[in-house]
Amino acid sequence: MHDLLDPMKNPVTYAIPFFLLTILIELAALRWLDHEDDPKPPTGYLGKDTRTSLTMGLVSLVFTLAFKVGSFLVYSLVFVHFAPFHLPTDAWWYWPAVVVAVDLGFYGSHRFVHRVNVGWAAHQAHHSSEYMNFGTALRQKWNPWFEFFFWLPLPFLGFSPWTIYVAFGVNLVFQFFVHTETIGKLPRPIELVFNTPSHHRVHHGSDPEYLDKNYAGMLIIWDRMFGTFQPELHRPTYGLTKKVETYNLLALQYGDYAQITRNVRSATSWRERAGYLFGPPGWEPTRDPARLSAAGAD
């Protein structure tokens, strides 16, 4: 636990100076590179939007710490008492294996929070910006709890719990660098295997052809394998399908939870309550027209 909470054992700590430097480089590129001939120029930065993203990122550190402590205790219990074997952390293949395993778990968790309403309520805050830049990468959710279930098999499979968090730190650092419009498509072998800025721009698009695509963290191979891959055909329209016209942090982070609560309270059956919680985002019950007509006549 001491090592888990030590910021100097977290890869993200060492990446922070590079995050800030990269933001400055991106700002310079957006300012001085010529975009006049571009029919749809990069979205760039907006001060209020970037401040919102940075504040979300800072506050998310508190919730991430709470998540780490709680999940680490459970993972350790599973690892010590239920894992049939323990994988050797000093083997040459161990770290590539845990990085790939964590990335697959991230794909599953990411797909879940996009397709299940109660998960989307937590994740939509990250997609609420209409700007695609390195600042948006720091626009993190405050409710990471669903990741717990998708990593739970890893300690049972013999992966030491502390290494799961190190691997996820590597995953987060990688994902920071795919949030940009200043990088076009990379060489084909890289685009084939890895998540890239081009792939991730698609993921942040609200265009119909881009919705619920490219869930990858580090490896785009999961999307190619599971049928959720979409190449970038044109520059996306960023943000949510419903325009968010607020920079209020609580509204951005918890507004969808409030709406789910109202919907569940107004539901007329357990099926409707389950639909509002576990149906896809935007789920609405199908009303029987005949029953509605009869009710209106009464």
C-alpha positions in Angstrom: 0.0 0.0 0.0 2.9 2.4 0.8 4.3 1.9 -2.7 0.9 2.3 -4.3 0.4 5.7 -2.6 3.9 6.9 -3.3 3.7 9.4 -6.2 7.3 8.6 -7.1 6.2 5.1 -8.0 3.5 6.3 -10.4 4.5 6.7 -14.1 2.1 9.7 -14.4 4.2 11.7 -11.9 7.2 11.6 -14.2 5.0 12.4 -17.3 3.5 15.6 -15.8 6.4 17.9 -17.0 6.0 16.4 -20.5 2.3 17.0 -20.4 2.8 20.7 -19.7 5.6 21.0 -22.3 3.4 19.2 -24.9 0.5 21.6 -24.3 2.9 24.6 -24.8 4.2 23.1 -28.1 0.6 22.4 -29.3 -0.4 26.0 -28.5 2.6 27.3 -30.4 1.8 25.0 -33.4 -1.8 26.2 -33.4 -0.7 29.8 -33.3 2.0 29.8 -35.9 1.2 27.0 -38.3 -0.8 28.0 -41.4 -4.4 26.7 -41.2 -5.9 29.3 -43.6 -6.5 26.8 -46.4 -8.1 24.2 -44.1 -11.9 24.1 -44.7 -12.4 23.0 -41.1 -9.4 24.3 -39.0 -8.4 22.8 -35.7 -10.6 23.6 -32.7 -7.6 24.9 -30.8 -8.1 26.1 -27.2 -10.7 28.1 -25.4 -9.7 29.5 -22.0 -12.9 28.6 -20.1 -12.9 25.2 -21.6 -9.3 24.5 -20.8 -9.7 25.7 -17.2 -12.6 23.4 -16.8 -10.6 20.5 -18.1 -7.6 21.2 -15.9 -9.8 21.5 -12.8 -11.5 18.3 -13.6 -8.2 16.6 -13.9 -6.9 17.9 -10.5 -10.1 16.9 -8.6 -10.0 13.5 -10.3 -6.7 12.8 -8.5 -8.7 12.6 -5.2 -11.3 10.2 -6.5 -8.6 8.1 -8.2 -6.7 7.8 -5.0 -9.9 6.6 -3.2 -10.5 4.1 -6.0 -6.9 2.9 -5.8 -7.1 2.3 -2.0 -10.4 0.5 -2.1 -9.7 -1.7 -5.1 -6.2 -2.5 -4.0 -7.5 -4.1 -0.9 -10.0 -6.3 -2.8 -7.4 -7.2 -5.5 -4.9 -8.1 -2.8 -7.5 -10.4 -1.1 -8.2 -12.1 -4.4 -4.5 -12.4 -5.3 -3.5 -13.9 -1.9 -6.4 -16.2 -1.2 -8.0 -17.1 -4.6 -5.4 -16.9 -7.3 -4.4 -20.5 -8.3 -0.9 -19.2 -9.1 1.2 -16.1 -8.9 3.0 -14.9 -12.0 6.7 -13.9 -11.5 7.0 -10.2 -11.8 10.8 -10.5 -12.6 10.2 -12.6 -15.7 11.0 -10.8 -19.0 7.5 -11.3 -20.3 5.6 -10.2 -17.2 5.4 -6.5 -17.9 4.4 -6.7 -21.5 1.7 -9.2 -20.4 0.3 -7.0 -17.6 0.3 -3.9 -19.9 -1.7 -5.8 -22.6 -4.0 -7.3 -20.0 -4.7 -3.9 -18.4 -5.3 -2.5 -21.9 -7.8 -5.2 -22.7 -9.6 -4.5 -19.4 -9.6 -0.8 -20.3 -11.2 -1.6 -23.6 -14.0 -3.6 -21.9 -14.6 -0.9 -19.3 -14.5 1.9 -21.9 -17.0 0.1 -24.0 -19.3 -0.6 -21.0 -19.4 3.1 -20.0 -20.3 4.1 -23.5 -23.1 1.6 -23.9 -24.7 1.4 -20.4 -26.5 4.5 -19.2 -25.3 4.4 -15.6 -21.7 4.1 -16.9 -22.1 6.8 -19.4 -23.3 9.2 -16.7 -19.9 8.9 -15.2 -17.9 9.0 -18.4 -19.7 11.7 -20.4 -17.9 14.5 -18.6 -14.7 13.5 -20.5 -16.5 13.9 -23.8 -18.3 17.1 -22.9 -15.7 19.4 -24.5 -16.1 20.6 -28.1 -12.4 21.1 -28.3 -9.8 18.4 -29.1 -6.4 19.2 -27.6 -4.0 18.0 -24.9 -5.9 20.0 -22.3 -9.0 17.9 -23.1 -7.0 14.8 -22.2 -6.9 16.0 -18.6 -10.7 16.4 -18.5 -11.1 13.3 -16.4 -14.2 11.8 -14.8 -14.6 11.8 -11.0 -16.4 8.4 -11.0 -13.9 5.7 -12.1 -15.6 2.9 -10.1 -16.6 0.7 -13.0 -13.0 0.0 -13.9 -12.9 -2.1 -10.7 -14.9 -5.0 -12.3 -12.9 -5.2 -15.5 -9.6 -5.5 -13.7 -10.9 -7.9 -11.1 -9.9 -11.0 -13.1 -6.3 -9.9 -13.3 -5.3 -10.6 -9.7 -7.1 -14.0 -10.0 -5.0 -14.7 -13.0 -1.9 -14.2 -11.0 -1.0 -10.5 -11.8 0.3 -8.8 -8.7 -2.1 -6.0 -7.8 0.5 -3.2 -7.5 1.7 -3.9 -11.1 -1.9 -3.4 -12.4 -1.8 0.2 -11.3 1.7 0.8 -12.7 0.5 -0.6 -16.0 -2.6 1.6 -15.9 -0.4 4.6 -15.3 1.5 3.8 -18.4 -1.8 3.4 -20.2 -2.9 6.9 -19.1 0.3 8.5 -20.1 0.0 7.0 -23.6 -3.6 8.2 -23.9 -2.7 11.8 -23.2 -0.8 12.0 -26.5 -3.7 10.9 -28.7 -5.8 13.9 -27.8 -4.7 16.3 -30.5 -5.5 17.6 -34.0 -2.0 18.7 -34.7 -0.9 15.2 -35.7 -2.3 13.6 -38.8 -2.2 9.9 -39.6 0.9 8.0 -38.7 2.7 5.3 -40.7 0.3 2.4 -41.6 2.0 -0.2 -39.3 1.5 2.1 -36.3 -2.1 2.9 -37.3 -2.8 -0.8 -37.7 -1.7 -1.8 -34.1 -1.8 1.3 -31.8 -4.3 3.9 -30.8 -3.3 7.1 -32.6 -4.6 10.7 -32.7 -6.5 9.9 -35.8 -8.3 6.9 -34.2 -9.0 8.8 -31.0 -10.4 11.9 -32.8 -13.0 9.5 -34.2 -13.8 8.3 -30.7 -14.5 11.9 -29.5 -16.7 12.7 -32.6 -20.4 13.1 -32.2 -21.1 12.5 -35.9 -23.4 9.5 -36.4 -20.7 7.4 -38.2 -18.3 8.0 -35.3 -20.5 7.2 -32.3 -19.4 4.4 -30.1 -16.2 3.6 -32.0 -12.5 3.2 -31.2 -12.6 2.4 -27.5 -8.9 1.6 -27.5 -6.5 2.7 -24.8 -3.2 1.8 -26.2 -3.9 -0.9 -28.8 -6.4 -0.4 -31.6 -6.3 -4.2 -32.2 -9.2 -4.7 -29.7 -11.5 -2.5 -31.8 -10.4 -4.3 -35.0 -11.1 -7.7 -33.3 -14.4 -6.8 -31.7 -16.0 -4.8 -34.5 -15.9 -1.3 -33.1 -13.2 0.2 -35.3 -13.9 3.2 -37.5 -11.2 5.0 -39.6 -11.2 8.8 -39.7 -13.1 9.9 -42.8 -13.3 13.6 -42.0 -12.6 15.9 -39.1 -15.1 15.1 -36.4 -17.6 17.3 -34.7 -16.5 17.1 -31.0 -18.6 17.0 -27.9 -21.8 15.3 -27.0 -24.8 14.7 -29.3 -26.7 17.1 -26.9 -24.8 20.4 -26.7 -23.5 21.2 -23.2 -23.8 24.9 -22.5 -22.3 25.0 -19.0 -18.8 25.0 -17.4 -20.3 24.2 -14.0 -18.2 21.3 -12.8 -20.9 19.7 -10.7 -23.4 19.9 -13.6 -20.9 18.4 -16.0 -19.9 15.5 -13.6 -23.2 14.7 -12.0 -25.9 16.2 -14.2 -26.6 12.9 -15.9 -26.9 11.1 -12.6 -29.5 13.6 -11.6 -31.5 12.9 -14.8 -31.3 9.2 -14.2 -32.6 9.6 -10.7 -35.5 11.7 -12.0 -36.3 9.1 -14.7 -36.1 6.2 -12.2 -38.5 7.9 -9.8 -41.0 8.6 -12.5 -40.8 5.1 -14.0 -44.0 3.0 -13.8 -42.4 -0.5 -13.7 -39.2 -2.3 -12.7 -38.5 -2.9 -16.4 -38.5 0.9 -17.0 -36.2 1.5 -14.0 -33.8 -1.1 -15.2 -33.9 0.4 -18.7 -33.0 3.9 -17.4 -30.1 2.4 -15.4 -28.7 -0.3 -17.7 -30.1 0.6 -21.1 -28.0 2.5 -23.7 -27.6 6.2 -23.2 -30.8 8.0 -24.2 -33.0 4.9 -23.6 -36.7 5.6 -23.3 -39.5 3.1 -22.6 -41.7 2.0 -25.5 -45.3 3.0 -24.6 -48.2 1.0 -25.8 -50.3 3.4 -27.9 -53.5 1.5 -27.2 -52.9 1.7 -23.5 -52.1 5.4 -23.7 -55.3 6.1 -25.7 -57.4 4.2 -23.1 -55.7 6.1 -20.3 -56.5 9.4 -22.1 -60.1 8.4 -22.6 -60.4 7.6 -18.9 
